[in-house]
Amino acid sequence: MIEGQYEIADAHTHIYPFKIAEKAAHSIADFYHVQAGDVGTVDILLQNGEKLGIRHYLVCSVATTPKQVPSINRFITENCAAHPEFVGFGTIHPGMTETEMITQAVRIKEAGLVGIKLHPDIQDFLLDDPHLFALYRACERELGLHILFHCGDARYDRSSPRRLAHVLDRFPDLSVIAAHFGGYSQWEQAYSILRDYDRLHLDTSSSLSFLSDETAMRLIEGYGPERLMFGTDYPLWVMEKELDRFFSLPLSDAQRRQILFGTFSTLFGVSQKENAAQPPLPRWKAGKS
C-alpha cells in the first residue's frame, strides 16, 4: 500500500519566459520526435506541481547560442528569488572561450544559483571535449557548482555514458548529476559503465515510461536510491503521468521517500517544508495498491 504523504522534489524541470515558452517546449519536443506534455511557463509548472504535492523544483534552461547565456541566467536567477521552492541551475554555451565560460560560471555562483545545466546534443559539443575542462575544473575546485548533464541518446555520441565516464575519471571531485538514469535510450549501457561511480548522482527523468518494472527496479537498486532523484523533464512530459509511473513501481516506502526528496535534500541542502499547507491527496497518495 502507498500510505501517507510524501515530500516531493522534481529534480529536472525547464522553465521559459512566457512569450517564448510554447515555442521552446515544442522545439525540444521536436528534437525528440515527441509531443510536448506542457508549455513550460513558471505559472503552469507551479500550478501542476501544487496539485500533485510537489513542493521543490530544480529549474534550468539551455542556451542554444552564446548570446542567450546572460539573459537565461538572469531569468533563472529572478525566478529563484521570487520562488523559494526553486533550486536554480544556470546555463553556459560551449561556443564561448574558456575565459568566457569561467566568467559566466563565477556570475552563476555569485547570483546564488547552485549549478550549471549542459546539453551536449542540443548544444552540439562532446561532453568530454577538452575545451570544457577548464570549466569543469573551476566548478570542481573553486566554485563548488554542480553540473547537470543531459546524458545519452542512441542517435548521437555527444553525451554517451562512455564520454561521461571520461569526465568523471578526470574530475573525481566534480559534482555531476547524470540525467535520465545516465543514458537516455541507452539505459543498459549507462548502467554497465556508470554504476560504480559512487559520487555520481542521477535522475529518473525521461526514462520510467520507457522501462519495464523489472528494468527500472534493477537500475534503482543497482545505483542505489541515495544516488537517485525523481524528475519529470517538464514540460516535455506530463508531470502527473511521471508520478503515476513512479508510484506504480514496487518500491519500499523508504526507497520512495529517498528518491522523491531525500537525495535532493542532501545534495542541495533543502529542508522539508514542515509547516507548508498540504494540498489534497492525489490518488496515488491515498492508499492506492
Summary of the structure (lengths in Angstrom):
residues: 289
radius of gyration: 17.7
end to end distance: 4.7
largest distance: 54.3
contacts: 989
relative contact order: 0.16
helix: 48%
strand: 13%
